[in-house]
């Protein structure tokens, strides 16, 4: 009996179970169709289940089914090819010859770990009978050549870093000396030179440091101020060691101090406690954590990034959520409650390791995005109940009144969701819609009593709102979502962008821990941390962020 594959998507797992009943010649044909489908899947795309079924079996279902994220779908299809090959009599003489994985990695000039990472990118492997009679995992040369060709087309060649030439170096040093003689500060001089030459201010500063021109006198800063600086640097995606170097501190000691401060900050949190009966089951972590609805669709959560009240109200008029969508919101709340319940016991660990801290912060980050998605699903109800109470459109009110109404609604929903337990509700009145309607009606009724009568309709094109995260999920204040970095992610190449999106949950998927990223991209932990640091440095809003610290 072949070993069942491990799939990210429950839909593909069910499809794998169904394909196992087909006769051998049908499974071989379906396996080859899956290989062709893998090459057509874009990792950033979303594909209906009906499309996948049609491409594999030729049967077109009446219902399109759920949308499957391309990245997870491609990985599952690669695994499905391996599972189907387990039960087929394949020979290593087919398709240009089958090469065992260690030999294939050597012939490509890569490690076997990298070859397995290629499997996540769409390289299909098969179980075949070798010349010595043994059954081994092999890569057919035809499949490997096709994958490498497609990979070269998809991955643009990185430009080599441009070093300072002798003439440019002389220009930088001469201009810096002249500006300093005129009384200009070192930071202002470096910024002016960077604009003249089209270089980053950090590159100019490092050249000046190597040349002995940059002021080396450390700035005096107290311990409390330095602690705040280290935490702020960490939240901005800046290694604490870089801040320590600028203040004459030991980088290793600063990194250790940062871990201590993160532990203290997490221990000060008070998380809402909602323990569902399903949490005590043995497979709760696998079942709840692998929920497709909670692992995809995170792009909907990013309405919290610089929200515009007028845009939100206009969008909700076209986005009336039905009961099925609110049922999905209840399932998201169950996953959020499980994440908080998993993180709560770790908050009190006196000697939490870096892995413990990363696990807690990632769980809170994931839970915060789920909470933002649920509130986004409830926004049509917020606008509906507010306008029902006001007796007219919200956009006819002044900017201050609109901000006050929405801010109060966010705070009310935050308190409501902290205590709401879908598993304990009885009847429609205790559904999420019923409970939210009652709470919002009470809140808006109290607010409208304090507002003056509307005299004339106000007109607004845009109305920026304050950050709603603190009202929606107060416990999320100690974990950064990297929104300031997210706005500049277009500066990254595809590989680096995918890495930081997987890390922070900027794309459509959830945030990932460092250990989870290692399973996805391979390599070693120090190398992965280095890649993340370089990518996050490129996404900083200004190249000189650290120079202001």
C-alpha distance (Angstrom), angle and dihedral (degrees) to the residues before:
residue distance angle dihedral
X1 . . .
X2 3.85 . .
X3 3.78 118.0 .
X4 3.79 111.6 -99.6
X5 3.79 113.9 -116.2
X6 3.78 123.7 -116.7
X7 3.80 108.7 -120.5
X8 3.78 131.1 -169.5
X9 3.81 92.9 -150.8
X10 3.79 121.5 59.4
X11 3.83 89.7 -150.4
X12 3.81 91.6 61.0
X13 3.81 91.0 44.8
X14 3.82 89.5 55.1
X15 3.81 90.5 46.2
X16 3.81 89.6 52.1
X17 3.79 90.1 53.1
X18 3.81 91.6 51.5
X19 3.82 95.1 47.1
X20 3.79 90.5 55.2
X21 3.84 89.6 73.6
X22 3.83 94.7 58.3
X23 3.84 119.9 102.6
X24 3.85 117.3 -99.1
X25 3.82 97.1 -101.3
X26 3.83 90.2 50.5
X27 3.83 92.2 48.7
X28 3.81 90.4 51.2
X29 3.81 91.1 51.7
X30 3.81 91.1 47.1
X31 3.81 91.1 47.8
X32 3.80 91.0 55.2
X33 3.80 90.7 47.7
X34 3.80 90.1 52.1
X35 3.82 90.1 52.3
X36 3.80 90.3 54.9
X37 3.81 90.7 45.7
X38 3.83 91.4 52.8
X39 3.79 89.7 59.9
X40 3.82 90.8 54.0
X41 3.82 97.0 50.0
X42 3.81 116.5 103.8
X43 3.83 112.8 -152.1
X44 3.83 92.0 -137.7
X45 3.81 94.3 47.9
X46 3.80 131.5 93.0
X47 3.80 120.2 -138.3
X48 3.84 130.5 -164.9
X49 3.78 114.9 -118.8
X50 3.82 88.8 -125.5
X51 3.82 90.0 60.6
X52 3.81 91.3 53.1
X53 3.82 92.8 47.5
X54 3.81 91.8 48.6
X55 3.81 93.7 49.3
X56 3.81 91.2 51.2
X57 3.79 104.3 37.1
X58 3.81 105.9 15.4
X59 3.82 90.0 -122.4
X60 3.82 115.7 124.9
X61 3.85 112.7 -152.8
X62 3.80 119.5 -145.3
X63 3.81 92.2 -127.5
X64 3.82 118.7 60.0
X65 3.80 90.0 -144.3
X66 3.80 125.3 -156.9
X67 3.81 123.7 -26.2
X68 3.81 111.5 -107.3
X69 3.83 120.6 -149.7
X70 3.80 110.4 -115.2
X71 3.81 97.8 -132.8
X72 3.82 95.4 53.6
X73 3.81 91.5 38.8
X74 3.80 92.6 54.7
X75 3.80 92.4 49.8
X76 3.81 91.6 48.6
X77 3.80 92.7 49.0
X78 3.81 91.0 51.7
X79 3.79 88.5 52.5
X80 3.80 90.2 46.7
X81 3.83 89.7 56.5
X82 3.79 89.5 54.9
X83 3.82 91.9 47.8
X84 3.81 92.7 50.9
X85 3.81 91.7 47.5
X86 3.81 90.0 55.2
X87 3.82 91.3 70.1
X88 3.83 96.3 40.3
X89 3.79 127.6 85.3
X90 3.80 98.2 -120.7
X91 3.80 121.9 168.5
X92 3.81 127.0 -148.4
X93 3.82 88.3 -128.3
X94 3.80 93.1 70.6
X95 3.83 127.3 98.5
X96 3.77 97.8 11.9
X97 3.78 93.9 -40.0
X98 3.78 133.0 -60.3
X99 3.81 118.3 -100.4
X100 3.84 120.6 -159.7
X101 3.79 112.6 -117.5
X102 3.86 98.2 -108.0
X103 3.79 91.5 50.4
X104 3.81 92.2 44.6
X105 3.81 90.7 52.9
X106 3.82 91.1 50.1
X107 3.81 92.4 49.1
X108 3.83 90.0 52.0
X109 3.80 92.9 47.9
X110 3.80 93.9 -118.5
X111 3.78 137.6 107.7
X112 3.78 122.6 -96.3
X113 3.81 88.5 -114.5
X114 3.80 89.4 59.0
X115 3.78 90.2 49.4
X116 3.81 89.5 55.0
X117 3.82 88.2 49.6
X118 3.80 87.5 55.1
X119 3.80 86.9 59.2
X120 3.82 87.4 64.3
X121 3.82 87.3 53.3
X122 3.82 93.8 53.3
X123 3.83 109.1 -79.2
X124 3.82 108.2 143.3
X125 3.81 120.6 -147.2
X126 3.80 127.4 -169.0
X127 3.78 138.5 -155.6
X128 3.82 106.5 -121.1
X129 3.80 139.4 166.9
X130 3.81 111.4 -105.1
X131 3.81 128.0 -149.4
X132 3.83 91.5 -95.4
X133 3.81 90.3 57.0
X134 3.83 95.8 -107.6
X135 3.80 123.5 128.3
X136 3.80 111.8 -125.7
X137 3.77 140.7 161.7
X138 3.79 108.6 -98.6
X139 3.80 139.3 174.3
X140 3.77 113.9 -133.9
X141 3.80 110.4 -132.8
X142 3.79 91.5 -130.7
X143 3.81 90.7 55.7
X144 3.81 93.4 44.2
X145 3.81 93.9 49.7
X146 3.81 91.7 49.0
X147 3.81 91.6 49.1
X148 3.82 94.0 48.5
X149 3.79 91.5 48.6
X150 3.82 91.8 51.5
X151 3.79 91.0 45.2
X152 3.80 92.5 54.0
X153 3.80 89.9 51.9
X154 3.81 93.9 48.3
X155 3.81 98.6 45.0
X156 3.79 112.9 64.6
X157 3.78 117.1 -144.7
X158 3.77 111.8 -100.4
X159 3.76 116.4 -120.6
X160 3.78 114.1 -117.2
X161 3.82 114.3 -112.6
X162 3.79 111.5 -93.9
X163 3.78 110.3 -126.2
X164 3.78 125.1 -153.2
X165 3.79 111.7 -92.5
X166 3.79 122.4 -142.6
X167 3.82 93.7 -100.3
X168 3.80 93.7 45.9
X169 3.79 90.8 47.2
X170 3.81 90.9 52.4
X171 3.80 90.2 48.6
X172 3.81 92.3 51.7
X173 3.79 94.9 48.0
X174 3.81 93.8 44.5
X175 3.79 93.5 48.2
X176 3.81 91.5 46.3
X177 3.83 92.8 51.2
X178 3.81 91.5 48.1
X179 3.80 93.0 49.8
X180 3.80 92.4 47.4
X181 3.82 90.0 50.8
X182 3.81 88.3 55.5
X183 3.81 89.0 56.0
X184 3.80 99.1 -102.2
X185 3.81 117.2 148.4
X186 3.80 119.3 -110.3
X187 3.82 92.7 -115.1
X188 3.81 93.8 49.3
X189 3.82 91.3 46.3
X190 3.81 92.3 50.4
X191 3.81 91.0 48.6
X192 3.81 92.6 50.5
X193 3.81 92.0 48.5
X194 3.81 91.5 48.0
X195 3.82 90.2 55.5
X196 3.80 92.7 47.6
X197 3.82 94.4 50.2
X198 3.81 99.4 33.1
X199 3.80 91.8 -119.0
X200 3.78 128.7 130.9
X201 3.78 116.5 -98.8
X202 3.80 90.1 -124.8
X203 3.82 91.2 57.4
X204 3.82 90.5 50.3
X205 3.80 91.3 47.6
X206 3.81 93.4 50.6
X207 3.82 91.0 49.8
X208 3.80 89.5 51.7
X209 3.82 90.7 48.2
X210 3.82 91.5 52.5
X211 3.80 89.2 48.9
X212 3.80 93.4 50.2
X213 3.82 93.2 -116.9
X214 3.79 98.7 112.4
X215 3.83 115.6 92.0
X216 3.79 107.4 -102.9
X217 3.81 98.4 -169.6
X218 3.82 106.1 116.4
X219 3.77 118.1 -129.1
X220 3.77 114.7 -114.0
X221 3.75 112.5 -117.2
X222 3.78 131.4 165.9
X223 3.78 124.8 -119.3
X224 3.80 94.7 -109.0
X225 3.80 92.0 49.3
X226 3.80 91.2 46.4
X227 3.81 90.5 51.0
X228 3.79 90.1 54.1
X229 3.79 90.2 46.7
X230 3.81 92.9 51.9
X231 3.81 92.3 50.2
X232 3.79 92.1 47.1
X233 3.80 90.1 50.0
X234 3.80 90.7 51.3
X235 3.82 91.7 50.4
X236 3.82 89.1 50.5
X237 3.80 91.4 54.0
X238 3.83 92.4 -107.5
X239 3.83 117.8 136.4
X240 3.82 108.8 -116.0
X241 3.82 88.8 -132.5
X242 3.79 90.5 68.5
X243 3.80 90.9 55.7
X244 3.81 90.6 46.7
X245 3.81 92.0 55.2
X246 3.80 91.1 55.7
X247 3.79 92.0 53.0
X248 3.78 99.2 42.4
X249 3.81 93.4 -106.2
X250 3.77 130.6 137.3
X251 3.85 108.6 -95.6
X252 3.82 93.2 -148.5
X253 3.82 91.2 50.8
X254 3.80 90.4 48.0
X255 3.82 91.5 52.1
X256 3.81 90.5 49.7
X257 3.80 91.4 47.3
X258 3.81 89.4 50.4
X259 3.81 90.5 56.7
X260 3.81 90.4 50.5
X261 3.81 91.6 50.2
X262 3.80 91.6 48.4
X263 3.82 90.0 52.2
X264 3.80 91.6 50.3
X265 3.78 91.7 47.0
X266 3.79 93.3 50.5
X267 3.82 92.7 46.1
X268 3.82 89.1 57.4
X269 3.81 91.2 61.6
X270 3.79 123.0 105.0
X271 3.78 107.5 -155.1
X272 3.82 122.9 -162.4
X273 3.79 108.9 -105.7
X274 3.81 114.5 -138.9
X275 3.79 113.0 156.3
X276 3.78 114.0 -174.3
X277 3.83 121.5 -159.2
X278 3.81 90.5 -115.8
X279 3.82 91.7 62.4
X280 3.82 90.9 75.2
X281 3.81 93.9 59.0
X282 3.78 117.4 107.4
X283 3.82 96.1 -121.0
X284 3.81 95.5 41.4
X285 3.81 93.5 114.7
X286 3.81 93.2 52.3
X287 3.81 96.4 42.4
X288 3.81 101.0 40.4
X289 3.79 97.0 36.9
X290 3.80 93.1 49.3
X291 3.80 95.1 53.9
X292 3.84 105.8 140.3
X293 3.82 91.6 -144.7
X294 3.81 91.7 55.1
X295 3.81 95.9 43.8
X296 3.80 96.3 51.9
X297 3.79 137.1 38.4
X298 3.81 95.4 53.3
X299 3.80 90.4 138.5
X300 3.83 86.2 78.1
X301 3.81 89.2 62.6
X302 3.78 94.1 62.4
X303 3.78 94.7 79.5
X304 3.82 82.8 97.3
X305 3.82 89.9 71.9
X306 3.82 104.9 97.9
X307 3.83 94.7 -30.6
X308 3.79 119.5 -154.0
X309 3.81 113.4 -146.7
X310 3.81 95.4 -152.4
X311 3.80 91.9 48.7
X312 3.79 92.3 48.1
X313 3.78 93.5 50.0
X314 3.81 91.6 48.1
X315 3.81 91.7 48.2
X316 3.80 93.6 50.0
X317 3.81 92.0 55.4
X318 3.82 87.7 65.2
X319 3.78 94.4 38.2
X320 3.78 107.4 64.8
X321 3.79 104.6 166.8
X322 3.80 118.4 -142.0
X323 3.79 126.9 -145.6
X324 3.80 91.2 -90.8
X325 3.80 90.9 60.6
X326 3.80 91.0 48.4
X327 3.81 89.1 49.7
X328 3.80 86.6 57.0
X329 3.80 88.1 50.4
X330 3.81 89.1 56.2
X331 3.80 90.3 52.6
X332 3.81 89.2 51.2
X333 3.80 89.5 52.2
X334 3.81 89.3 53.8
X335 3.81 90.7 54.8
X336 3.80 90.6 45.6
X337 3.83 90.6 51.4
X338 3.81 89.7 50.0
X339 3.82 91.7 51.2
X340 3.80 91.6 50.6
X341 3.81 91.4 45.6
X342 3.82 89.7 51.8
X343 3.82 92.4 48.7
X344 3.81 97.9 44.2
X345 3.86 98.4 73.6
X346 3.80 91.3 49.7
X347 3.80 94.2 55.0
X348 3.79 91.9 78.5
X349 3.81 96.5 51.2
X350 3.78 106.7 126.5
X351 3.80 93.4 -160.5
X352 3.79 101.6 35.2
X353 3.79 111.2 169.5
X354 3.79 126.0 -137.3
X355 3.81 88.5 -97.5
X356 3.82 90.9 52.6
X357 3.79 91.6 50.1
X358 3.79 91.8 46.9
X359 3.82 91.1 50.1
X360 3.83 92.7 50.2
X361 3.80 95.3 45.4
X362 3.81 93.0 45.8
X363 3.82 91.5 49.7
X364 3.80 91.0 50.4
X365 3.80 90.7 46.3
X366 3.81 90.6 51.3
X367 3.82 91.6 46.2
X368 3.82 91.0 50.0
X369 3.81 91.4 54.0
X370 3.81 90.8 48.2
X371 3.81 89.5 50.9
X372 3.81 90.2 50.5
X373 3.82 90.0 51.3
X374 3.81 91.6 51.7
X375 3.81 92.0 49.4
X376 3.81 89.4 49.1
X377 3.82 88.3 54.3
X378 3.80 89.4 51.9
X379 3.81 96.1 48.4
X380 3.83 93.8 91.2
X381 3.80 87.3 56.1
X382 3.82 90.3 48.1
X383 3.81 92.2 54.0
X384 3.80 92.2 43.3
X385 3.83 94.5 52.2
X386 3.82 93.5 41.6
X387 3.81 93.0 52.5
X388 3.81 90.6 44.0
X389 3.79 89.3 55.8
X390 3.82 94.6 41.2
X391 3.79 93.2 47.2
X392 3.81 91.1 -133.4
X393 3.80 144.2 43.7
X394 3.80 118.8 -51.1
X395 3.79 91.2 -134.1
X396 3.82 88.9 64.8
X397 3.79 90.0 69.2
X398 3.79 127.7 84.3
X399 3.78 120.3 -87.8
X400 3.78 92.1 -107.6
X401 3.79 92.5 52.3
X402 3.81 93.3 48.3
X403 3.80 91.2 49.9
X404 3.78 90.5 48.0
X405 3.81 92.9 49.7
X406 3.80 94.4 48.6
X407 3.80 93.9 41.2
X408 3.79 90.8 52.8
X409 3.79 90.4 46.7
X410 3.81 91.6 52.3
X411 3.81 91.4 50.0
X412 3.82 91.4 47.4
X413 3.82 91.9 49.5
X414 3.79 90.3 47.7
X415 3.80 91.4 55.7
X416 3.79 91.4 43.1
X417 3.81 95.4 50.5
X418 3.82 92.2 45.9
X419 3.81 88.3 64.8
X420 3.80 103.8 27.7
X421 3.81 116.1 112.7
X422 3.82 114.3 -177.1
X423 3.81 92.1 -165.5
X424 3.82 91.9 62.6
X425 3.80 99.7 47.2
X426 3.80 120.5 112.7
X427 3.79 120.5 -159.9
X428 3.82 132.9 -11.2
X429 3.80 92.2 -67.3
X430 3.81 89.4 66.1
X431 3.79 94.7 46.9
X432 3.78 118.6 112.6
X433 3.80 90.7 -101.7
X434 3.80 92.6 49.4
X435 3.80 96.2 46.5
X436 3.81 93.1 43.5
X437 3.82 92.4 48.1
X438 3.80 92.2 52.6
X439 3.82 93.4 46.7
X440 3.82 94.3 46.5
X441 3.80 93.8 46.5
X442 3.81 90.9 53.9
X443 3.79 92.4 46.9
X444 3.78 96.0 46.9
X445 3.80 92.7 45.0
X446 3.81 90.2 56.2
X447 3.82 91.5 47.3
X448 3.79 97.3 47.2
X449 3.81 90.5 54.8
X450 3.81 89.2 63.0
X451 3.83 95.6 46.0
X452 3.81 123.5 91.1
X453 3.78 119.3 -113.5
X454 3.78 113.7 -85.9
X455 3.79 110.5 -106.0
X456 3.80 104.6 173.8
X457 3.77 133.5 4.7
X458 3.79 113.4 -98.7
X459 3.80 120.2 -139.6
X460 3.76 122.7 -139.9
X461 3.78 131.1 176.2
X462 3.80 95.1 -178.7
X463 3.77 134.0 -1.3
X464 3.83 116.3 -173.5
X465 3.78 114.8 -144.7
X466 3.79 128.4 -148.0
X467 3.81 116.0 -104.5
X468 3.83 103.7 -72.4
X469 3.84 95.0 -162.5
X470 3.81 95.4 91.3
X471 3.80 90.7 53.8
X472 3.80 96.4 41.2
X473 3.81 97.1 45.2
X474 3.83 112.4 6.2
X475 3.82 91.4 -178.6
X476 3.82 90.7 62.4
X477 3.80 93.8 70.8
X478 3.81 93.6 96.1
X479 3.80 96.9 54.4
X480 3.77 119.6 69.4
X481 3.79 118.7 -136.2
X482 3.80 91.1 -160.3
X483 3.79 92.9 -125.5
X484 3.83 92.0 150.9
X485 3.81 88.4 56.0
X486 3.80 94.1 41.9
X487 3.80 92.0 63.2
X488 3.82 89.8 64.2
X489 3.80 100.5 41.2
X490 3.83 90.8 115.0
X491 3.81 86.8 77.8
X492 3.82 89.8 72.0
X493 3.77 129.8 87.6
X494 3.84 115.5 -117.6
X495 3.82 95.4 -95.5
X496 3.81 95.3 49.3
X497 3.79 91.9 42.5
X498 3.79 92.0 53.2
X499 3.81 89.7 49.1
X500 3.82 96.0 53.8
X501 3.81 92.4 40.6
X502 3.80 90.1 54.6
X503 3.80 89.8 46.5
X504 3.82 98.5 48.7
X505 3.81 101.9 24.7
X506 3.81 92.7 -117.1
X507 3.79 94.4 143.4
X508 3.76 127.6 49.9
X509 3.81 95.3 -66.1
X510 3.78 132.1 75.3
X511 3.83 126.9 -93.8
X512 3.81 115.7 -85.8
X513 3.79 134.1 -147.8
X514 3.80 120.0 -122.1
X515 3.81 90.6 -106.7
X516 3.81 90.1 53.3
X517 3.80 90.7 49.8
X518 3.80 89.5 53.3
X519 3.80 89.3 57.7
X520 3.80 90.3 50.2
X521 3.81 102.5 44.2
X522 3.80 101.9 18.8
X523 3.80 125.6 -146.7
X524 3.78 128.6 100.0
X525 3.79 128.6 -48.4
X526 3.87 95.8 -114.7
X527 3.79 91.2 49.1
X528 3.79 92.2 48.8
X529 3.81 91.6 49.2
X530 3.78 88.9 51.1
X531 3.81 91.7 52.0
X532 3.80 90.9 49.3
X533 3.81 92.4 48.8
X534 3.81 91.8 51.0
X535 3.80 92.6 46.7
X536 3.80 93.7 47.5
X537 3.80 90.4 47.8
X538 3.82 89.0 59.1
X539 3.81 91.8 50.6
X540 3.78 95.8 53.7
X541 3.80 110.3 119.2
X542 3.82 91.2 -122.7
X543 3.76 128.6 23.4
X544 3.80 89.1 -134.6
X545 3.80 98.4 54.0
X546 3.77 91.5 124.1
X547 3.78 93.4 47.3
X548 3.79 88.8 68.5
X549 3.79 91.7 55.8
